[in-house]
Amino acid sequence: MRGVRLLEVVLPVSLIAAGSGCGDNADLNISGQECGEGTHEVDGVCVPGDIDPIECGDGTVEVDGECVSPWLEPGTFRSPLVQLQRLAGLNDHMHLDEVRFVASNQRLYVCSYDFAVVNVADPGNLKYIAQALKVVWPDGEGFRDRYPLTGTRTGGCINLAVDGEWVFTTHRGNIDDPAYLGGWRLAPGSSPGSVVPSQIPLFHEADTSYEGIDVGNGHIYVGLGVDGFAVYDFDTDTRTFTRRGSLGGLNHILGLRVVGNTVYAADGLGGLVTIDVTDPDAPTLISRVATGGQARDVRVDAREGRTTVYVAAAAEGLVVVDATNPASMNVIGSASMPGSATRLDYAGDRVYVAAWNDIRVFDVSDPANPDFVGAARMTRRLPGTTGEPEDDRPEVTSRTLGIAASSTDPDIVFAGNWHVPYSFRIHDANKAPFIYLPEEVNLVDFGPTEDGDTSSKQLVIRNEGTEPLTLYSLWASTSSFAVEPSQLRIPAQSSGTLTLNYTANGTDKESAILYLGSDDPAQPLRKAYLVGNQPGLGIGKPLPETVVALTDGGEWSSIAAENAGKVQMLAYFATF
C-alpha cells in the first residue's frame, strides 16, 4: 500500500504495567499509585512487606509517623490583667468593702475598717489623700455602752455614696459597730488636692440596718436589708438626716443605683427589683425579676433605646438583665465563676466583678453574651498561718469584696481587697490561661494512714483562661507524697484532675509542698500544702466531747442524743 508505513512502538515495561496496580506479587508501580495489601511503595515501586517502623532517638517518641518529645512544652503568654500597684498605708489589713471611683476629681473613696480617700490620677502611683478615718459614737445615745471603741474594726463603713464634698456611709452593724447612716465632709485643704475631713453625726433608727446607698435628685436612697428601702434628705447646715418615705415587703435590699426616678436594687434572694421614686415620700415597687443566687450589687447601663442592668448574684455569678422596660424585665445573659460575685462595676462596655477569690473582667459589648477577658488573684502571707514556721505553707488567697473601674479609662480597674487597695491595667488583646485551684490546696489532709499504707486524693484544676493551660512541672517536695500525672494540659474553660498519693512512713505527721509549674503568666508557680497523719482534730478522726455556747443563750453538745454518733461538720463564720 503506497504511502503507508508501519511503525513498531516499544513501550517501557513500567508504562505497560502502569494501569494494573500492585497485587500481592506486584513489584512495579508509578509514584503516587496506591499499593495493594502486603506491599508498600519504595521509590515508585510496590515491594512486598510492611512499612518499616520509625526509629526515634533518645528523648523522643513516635506520634503519627513523627518523632516528637514526650514532654509537654509550656506556651508563651502575656497576662490580660497586669498589677500596677499595691497601696499599703497606715493600715495594711483594712478589709475593704465598697470602693467608688469619681471621675471629676480622680479619686477612689474606700469603705473598710476605716474610711479613706485615694488620689488615683496616676493609677501606677496611688497616693492617700486621707486614711484611717474612724467615726466616733455620740454620747448620750447608748452607743458607747454597747460599743466601747475596741479593736481595729471599730468605726468603719461598708457602703458609701459621694455627693461633691459630702460622702455618705452606712454600716449594717455587728459586734463592734452599730448600724448607722453617717459620713464625712471633705472640705478643700490648704494645699492643692488635700482635704480637711469632718465627721457627719451618726444617724440611727431603732431595729434598723443600713446597706447599699446612692444619691440623686437631691435625695439619699438606702437599702435597709430585710426592712426594704428608704429615701432620706440631708440638711448640710444642721448635718441631720430625715427619712422621707420607705418601701417594705421586699427580701433583703443590698446594693442599689438610681437612674432618673428609678432605683435598681439587688434584693438578695428576691433578685433584681425596680422602684419608682418620683415621689420621695411614697416610693413604689415597679417590678421584680429572679436572678438566681443572692443579688448583692447592681450597675446600670442606660442608653438611648436600651437599659441593661448587671447584677452580682453571689454563687450565680454575673447576671445580665434587660430593663429597658422597668415594669417588664428579663434575664438575657450570665457568666458563671467559681467564686462568689460580691460587687461589680461597669465602664466602656466592660463589667468588672469582685469575685471573692479574684477579680474578673468581661467584655459586654454584646450584653447577652459576656465574654471573659481575664482575672487577677491577690495573695498574702499571714503570720502564724503561712511561711517557714508553718512548714513553708503557701500564701493564701486574699479575698476581694469591692471593685471600681475608671470611667475615664476603662483599661484601669481598682480592687477593694481584703487587706489593701490594688490597681490593674487591662490588656484585652492578651490571651492567656488562668489557673484556678480549689481553696483546699491550703491544707490537703490525707487523714490517718497506717505505716506503709497509701491514701489518695483527687485535685481538680480549672483553667479559667482563654488559652490552653500547660502544667509542665508537677512534683512533691518529699518522697512520701507523689502526684500523677507529672504533666497535664487543660483546654481553656475546662478542668483536669491530678491524683495525689501519700504513703505513710511511720505514724508521725508528714508534710510536703506540691509544686505546680505552669504557663499561666500571672501565676507561673502555684503551691499546695499536703499533710498526712496530722495530730489533733482532723478529717477521719472522732470528734472529742465539744460544748458550744450559742448566741441565743442555748447550748450545743456533741454528746447530746440528737448529735451523738453522727458525722459533724465544723464551720467558722464571721461577719464584719
C-alpha positions in Angstrom: 0.0 0.0 0.0 1.6 3.1 -1.2 2.2 6.0 1.3 1.6 3.8 4.4 4.4 3.0 6.7 4.1 0.7 9.7 5.9 1.8 12.9 6.8 -0.6 15.7 6.5 1.1 19.0 8.2 -0.5 22.0 6.8 0.8 25.3 8.7 0.6 28.5 7.7 -2.1 30.9 6.9 0.4 33.6 4.3 2.0 31.4 2.8 -1.3 30.3 2.2 -2.2 33.9 1.0 1.2 35.0 -2.7 0.6 34.9 -2.7 -2.8 36.6 -1.8 -1.7 40.1 0.2 -3.8 42.6 -1.1 -7.0 43.9 0.4 -9.4 46.4 3.2 -10.3 44.0 3.5 -7.0 42.1 6.8 -5.3 42.1 6.3 -2.3 39.9 4.4 1.0 40.3 4.4 4.6 39.4 5.0 7.0 42.3 1.6 8.1 43.7 -0.2 4.8 43.0 -1.8 3.0 45.9 -0.1 -0.3 46.6 -2.1 -3.4 47.4 -2.3 -5.4 50.6 1.0 -6.8 51.8 3.0 -4.2 49.7 4.2 -0.7 50.1 5.8 1.8 47.8 9.6 2.4 47.7 10.9 4.9 45.1 7.8 4.4 42.9 7.8 0.7 43.1 5.5 -1.6 45.1 7.5 -4.1 47.1 6.4 -6.8 49.5 6.4 -6.2 53.3 5.1 -3.8 55.9 6.3 -0.2 56.3 9.5 -0.1 58.4 8.9 1.3 61.9 10.4 4.8 62.6 13.3 4.6 64.9 13.3 7.7 67.2 16.3 9.0 69.1 16.7 9.4 72.8 14.2 11.7 74.4 11.6 11.4 71.6 8.7 9.1 70.8 6.8 8.3 67.5 3.5 10.1 67.2 1.6 9.8 63.8 4.8 9.0 62.0 6.9 11.7 63.5 9.5 11.7 66.3 8.5 14.2 69.0 9.4 15.0 72.6 7.1 13.2 75.1 7.2 16.2 77.4 4.6 19.0 77.2 6.2 22.3 76.4 4.7 25.5 78.0 3.3 28.2 75.9 4.4 31.9 76.0 1.7 34.3 77.0 1.1 37.8 78.4 -1.4 38.4 81.1 -4.5 40.4 80.2 -4.6 41.9 83.7 -1.3 43.5 85.0 -0.9 44.7 88.5 0.2 48.3 88.7 0.3 48.9 92.5 -0.5 47.5 95.9 -1.2 50.5 98.1 -0.1 49.9 101.8 -0.7 52.8 104.2 -1.2 53.2 107.9 -3.4 50.1 108.0 -2.5 47.1 105.8 -5.4 44.9 107.0 -8.3 47.1 106.0 -11.0 44.6 105.0 -12.1 46.8 102.1 -15.7 46.7 101.1 -17.2 49.2 98.7 -14.8 51.4 96.7 -16.0 54.1 94.3 -14.2 56.0 91.6 -15.2 59.6 90.9 -14.1 60.9 87.6 -14.4 64.6 88.3 -11.6 64.6 90.9 -9.8 61.3 90.0 -10.4 59.9 93.5 -11.1 56.5 94.9 -13.3 56.5 98.0 -12.8 53.5 100.3 -15.0 51.8 102.9 -13.2 49.4 105.2 -12.4 49.0 108.9 -11.9 52.8 108.4 -12.6 55.3 105.7 -10.0 56.5 103.2 -9.6 58.6 100.1 -7.0 57.9 97.4 -5.7 60.1 94.6 -5.8 57.7 91.5 -5.0 60.3 88.8 -1.9 58.1 88.1 -3.1 54.5 88.6 0.5 53.3 88.9 1.3 55.8 91.7 -1.7 55.8 94.0 -1.5 58.2 97.0 -3.6 58.5 100.1 -5.3 61.9 100.5 -6.9 60.8 103.8 -6.7 57.5 105.6 -7.5 55.7 108.8 -10.6 57.8 109.5 -13.0 56.3 112.0 -16.4 57.5 113.0 -17.0 58.3 116.7 -20.1 57.3 118.5 -22.2 60.1 120.0 -22.5 60.5 123.8 -25.9 60.0 125.5 -27.5 57.7 122.9 -26.3 54.3 124.3 -23.6 53.8 121.6 -20.6 53.9 124.0 -22.2 51.4 126.4 -22.6 48.8 123.7 -19.6 49.7 121.5 -16.6 50.6 123.7 -14.3 51.5 120.8 -12.2 48.4 121.0 -10.4 46.6 118.2 -9.3 47.7 114.7 -12.8 47.1 113.2 -14.5 49.8 115.3 -15.6 52.9 113.4 -15.6 51.6 109.8 -18.1 51.6 107.0 -19.4 49.1 104.4 -21.2 51.2 101.8 -20.7 54.7 100.5 -22.0 57.3 98.1 -20.4 60.6 97.0 -22.1 63.9 96.5 -19.5 66.6 96.0 -17.7 67.4 99.3 -20.1 65.1 101.1 -19.6 61.3 101.5 -22.4 59.3 103.0 -21.6 56.0 104.5 -23.5 53.1 106.0 -22.9 50.1 108.3 -25.2 47.1 108.8 -23.9 46.7 112.4 -22.0 43.9 114.1 -20.4 43.1 117.4 -18.0 46.0 117.1 -20.2 48.6 115.3 -23.7 49.8 115.5 -25.9 50.1 112.4 -25.7 53.7 111.2 -26.1 56.2 108.4 -23.4 58.8 108.6 -20.4 60.0 106.6 -17.9 62.8 106.2 -17.5 66.3 104.7 -14.2 66.6 102.8 -13.6 70.3 102.7 -10.7 71.5 100.5 -7.4 71.8 102.3 -4.8 74.5 102.2 -2.7 72.6 99.6 -3.9 71.5 96.2 -5.7 68.2 96.3 -5.8 68.0 100.1 -8.9 67.7 102.2 -10.0 68.5 105.7 -12.3 65.7 106.9 -15.1 66.3 109.4 -17.5 63.6 110.5 -21.2 63.8 109.9 -23.1 62.9 113.2 -24.3 59.3 113.1 -28.0 58.7 112.4 -29.7 55.5 113.7 -33.2 54.2 113.9 -34.2 51.5 116.3 -34.1 48.0 114.9 -32.9 49.3 111.5 -29.9 48.1 109.5 -28.4 50.1 106.7 -27.0 48.6 103.5 -26.3 49.9 99.9 -26.6 53.7 99.3 -26.7 56.1 96.4 -27.5 59.8 95.8 -29.5 61.6 93.2 -32.3 64.1 92.7 -31.3 65.8 95.9 -32.1 62.7 98.0 -30.2 59.7 99.5 -31.5 56.3 98.7 -30.7 53.5 101.2 -31.2 49.7 101.3 -32.5 48.6 104.7 -31.8 44.9 104.4 -34.8 42.9 105.4 -36.7 46.1 106.1 -36.7 47.1 102.5 -35.8 50.6 101.2 -36.0 54.2 102.3 -35.4 57.7 101.0 -33.6 60.3 103.2 -32.8 64.0 103.0 -29.7 65.6 104.5 -29.5 69.2 105.7 -25.9 70.4 105.1 -26.4 73.3 107.6 -27.6 71.2 110.6 -25.9 68.0 109.4 -29.0 66.0 110.1 -30.8 63.2 108.2 -34.6 63.0 107.8 -36.4 59.9 106.5 -38.9 60.8 103.7 -40.5 57.6 102.6 -40.0 53.9 102.7 -41.0 50.6 101.0 -41.3 47.2 102.7 -42.4 43.8 101.6 -39.0 43.1 100.0 -36.5 40.3 100.6 -33.2 41.9 101.6 -32.1 45.1 99.8 -28.3 45.3 99.5 -26.6 47.3 96.7 -28.6 49.8 94.6 -28.3 52.6 92.0 -30.6 55.4 91.0 -31.1 56.5 87.4 -33.6 59.3 86.9 -36.6 58.4 89.0 -35.9 54.7 89.1 -33.9 52.8 91.7 -32.5 49.5 90.6 -31.8 47.4 93.7 -30.3 44.0 94.5 -32.9 42.3 96.6 -30.9 39.3 97.9 -32.7 36.0 97.2 -35.5 38.1 95.6 -33.4 39.0 92.6 -33.5 42.5 91.0 -36.2 45.0 91.8 -37.1 48.4 90.3 -38.6 51.1 92.5 -40.3 54.3 91.4 -39.0 57.2 93.5 -40.8 60.1 91.6 -42.5 60.8 94.9 -39.8 60.6 97.6 -42.5 60.3 100.3 -44.1 57.3 98.7 -41.7 55.0 96.7 -43.5 52.2 94.9 -42.4 48.8 93.6 -42.4 48.7 89.8 -41.3 45.1 89.0 -39.1 42.2 90.0 -37.1 39.6 88.1 -35.5 36.5 89.6 -31.7 36.3 89.0 -30.9 33.1 90.9 -28.3 33.2 93.7 -28.3 36.2 96.0 -28.4 39.5 94.2 -25.9 41.7 96.0 -24.9 44.6 93.8 -26.1 46.3 90.6 -24.8 48.6 87.8 -27.0 50.2 85.2 -26.0 51.0 81.6 -28.8 53.3 80.5 -28.5 54.4 76.8 -31.0 55.5 74.2 -33.3 52.6 73.3 -31.8 50.2 75.8 -31.3 49.8 79.6 -29.1 46.9 80.8 -28.6 46.1 84.4 -25.7 44.0 85.5 -26.2 42.0 88.8 -23.6 40.5 91.1 -25.5 37.4 92.2 -23.1 35.7 94.5 -22.9 32.0 93.6 -24.9 32.6 90.4 -22.1 34.9 89.2 -22.8 37.8 86.8 -26.4 38.1 85.6 -27.5 40.4 82.8 -31.0 41.8 82.8 -32.8 43.8 80.0 -34.6 46.5 82.0 -35.4 48.7 79.0 -39.0 48.5 80.3 -38.5 48.6 84.1 -42.0 47.1 84.5 -41.1 44.0 82.5 -37.5 42.9 83.0 -35.9 39.8 81.6 -32.7 37.9 82.2 -30.8 37.8 78.9 -27.3 36.6 79.8 -25.0 35.4 82.6 -21.4 34.3 83.3 -20.5 31.8 86.0 -17.4 31.9 88.1 -16.0 29.5 90.8 -16.0 32.3 93.5 -18.9 34.4 94.7 -19.8 37.6 92.9 -20.0 40.2 95.7 -19.8 43.5 93.9 -19.3 44.8 90.4 -18.8 47.9 88.2 -19.4 48.9 84.6 -17.4 51.2 82.2 -16.8 51.2 78.5 -18.7 48.0 77.6 -16.9 46.1 80.3 -18.1 44.6 83.6 -15.7 44.2 86.4 -16.5 41.7 89.1 -15.2 41.3 92.7 -15.5 37.5 92.8 -14.2 36.9 96.3 -11.3 34.7 95.2 -10.2 37.1 92.5 -11.4 39.9 90.2 -12.7 39.3 86.8 -13.3 41.4 83.7 -15.9 40.7 81.0 -16.5 42.3 77.6 -20.2 43.1 77.4 -20.3 44.8 74.0 -22.9 42.1 73.4 -24.7 42.2 76.8 -26.4 38.8 76.3 -23.1 37.1 75.9 -20.5 38.3 78.4 -17.0 37.4 77.1 -14.3 36.6 79.7 -11.3 38.9 79.3 -9.1 37.9 82.3 -8.8 37.6 86.0 -6.3 38.5 88.8 -5.7 36.8 92.1 -4.1 38.6 95.1 -2.3 36.8 97.9 -1.0 37.4 101.4 1.5 35.7 103.7 -0.2 35.6 107.1 1.8 35.4 110.3 1.1 32.1 112.2 -0.6 30.6 109.1 1.9 30.6 106.2 5.7 30.7 105.9 8.7 28.8 107.2 7.5 28.2 110.8 4.3 26.5 109.3 6.1 24.0 107.0 6.5 26.8 104.4 2.8 26.7 103.6 2.0 28.8 100.6 0.5 32.3 100.7 -3.3 32.3 101.0 -5.8 34.0 98.7 -6.6 37.5 99.8 -10.3 38.0 99.3 -11.8 40.8 97.2 -15.1 42.3 98.1 -15.0 45.7 96.3 -14.2 46.8 92.8 -14.3 50.1 90.8 -13.5 50.9 87.2 -12.1 54.2 85.9 -15.0 55.6 83.8 -12.4 57.9 82.1 -10.1 55.0 81.2 -11.9 51.6 81.2 -8.5 49.9 80.9 -7.9 50.7 84.6 -9.6 48.9 87.5 -9.2 49.2 91.2 -9.6 46.2 93.5 -11.0 46.6 97.0 -9.0 43.7 98.5 -9.4 42.3 102.0 -6.1 43.9 103.0 -5.3 46.9 100.8 -6.3 48.6 97.5 -4.8 47.4 94.2 -4.7 48.9 90.8 -4.5 47.0 87.5 -4.3 47.7 83.8 -6.2 45.6 81.3 -4.7 44.4 78.0 -7.7 42.7 76.4 -5.6 41.8 73.3 -3.6 39.4 75.5 -4.9 35.9 75.6 -3.6 33.6 78.3 -4.5 30.6 80.5 -5.6 31.3 84.1 -5.1 28.6 86.7 -7.8 28.2 89.4 -7.2 25.9 92.3 -9.7 25.0 95.0 -9.1 26.6 98.3 -8.4 23.1 99.8 -4.9 23.4 98.5 -4.0 25.4 101.6 -4.5 22.1 103.5 -4.8 18.8 101.7 -5.3 16.5 104.7 -4.9 12.8 103.9 -6.1 11.8 107.3 -4.8 8.9 109.5 -2.8 6.5 107.4 -1.1 3.3 108.7 2.6 2.8 108.2 3.2 1.5 104.7 -0.4 2.2 103.5 -1.3 4.6 100.8 -4.1 7.2 100.9 -5.1 9.1 97.7 -7.0 12.3 96.9 -8.1 14.0 93.7 -7.2 17.6 93.0 -9.3 19.2 90.3 -7.6 22.1 88.5 -9.6 24.6 86.4 -8.3 26.6 83.5 -10.5 29.8 83.6 -8.4 31.5 80.9 -8.7 31.9 77.1 -5.8 29.7 76.1 -4.8 26.1 76.9 -3.0 25.7 80.3 0.1 23.5 80.4 1.2 22.2 83.8 4.6 21.2 82.7 6.2 20.5 86.1 4.3 18.7 88.9 6.2 17.3 91.9 6.1 17.0 95.7 9.0 18.1 98.0 9.2 14.8 99.9 9.2 11.2 98.8 6.2 10.2 100.9 4.0 12.1 98.6 3.5 11.7 94.8 1.4 13.2 92.0 0.1 11.7 88.8 0.5 12.5 86.0 3.7 14.5 86.1 2.4 16.9 83.3 -1.1 17.9 82.2 -2.6 20.2 79.5 -6.1 21.6 80.1 -8.1 23.4 77.4 -9.5 26.9 78.0 -12.5 26.9 80.2 -12.0 23.3 81.2 -10.9 21.2 84.1 -8.3 18.5 84.7 -7.6 16.1 87.6 -4.5 15.2 89.4 -4.2 12.1 91.7 -2.2 12.8 94.9 -0.8 9.8 96.8 0.5 9.7 100.4 2.4 6.6 101.5 2.9 6.7 105.3 6.5 6.3 106.5 5.5 5.6 110.2 2.7 7.2 112.2 4.1 10.6 112.8 3.0 13.7 110.9 4.5 14.1 107.4 4.1 17.1 105.1 5.2 18.3 101.7 4.7 21.1 99.3 3.2 20.2 95.9 4.7 22.4 93.2 2.6 23.2 90.1 4.6 24.9 87.4 2.5 26.2 84.5 2.5 28.7 81.7 -0.1 31.0 83.4 1.9 34.3 83.1 0.4 35.7 86.2 0.8 32.6 88.4 3.6 30.6 86.9 4.2 28.6 90.2 1.4 27.6 92.5 1.8 25.5 95.6 -0.3 23.2 97.7 0.2 22.0 101.3 0.0 18.3 101.7 -0.2 16.6 105.2 -0.6 13.1 106.4 -1.1 11.8 110.0 -1.6 15.3 111.3 -2.1 15.3 115.1 -5.1 16.8 116.7 -8.6 17.3 115.4 -8.9 16.5 111.7 -10.6 14.6 108.9 -11.4 11.0 109.7 -10.9 11.4 113.5 -13.5 11.1 116.2 -14.8 14.5 117.4 -13.9 14.9 121.1 -16.6 16.0 123.5 -17.5 19.5 122.5 -19.8 22.1 124.1 -20.7 25.3 122.3 -22.5 28.3 123.9 -24.9 29.7 121.3 -25.6 33.3 120.8 -29.3 32.8 121.6 -28.3 31.6 125.1 -28.7 27.9 124.3 -26.1 25.2 124.1 -24.9 22.7 121.6 -23.2 19.5 122.7 -21.5 16.8 120.6 -22.7 14.1 123.0 -26.4 15.2 123.0 -28.7 12.4 121.9 -29.6 14.2 118.6 -25.9 14.5 117.7 -24.1 11.5 119.2 -22.8 9.0 116.6 -23.3 11.3 113.7 -20.8 13.0 111.4 -20.4 16.6 112.4 -19.3 19.5 110.2 -17.3 22.2 111.9 -17.6 25.6 110.3 -16.3 29.1 111.1 -18.4 32.1 110.2 -17.7 35.7 110.8 -19.5 38.9 109.9 -17.8 42.3 109.9 
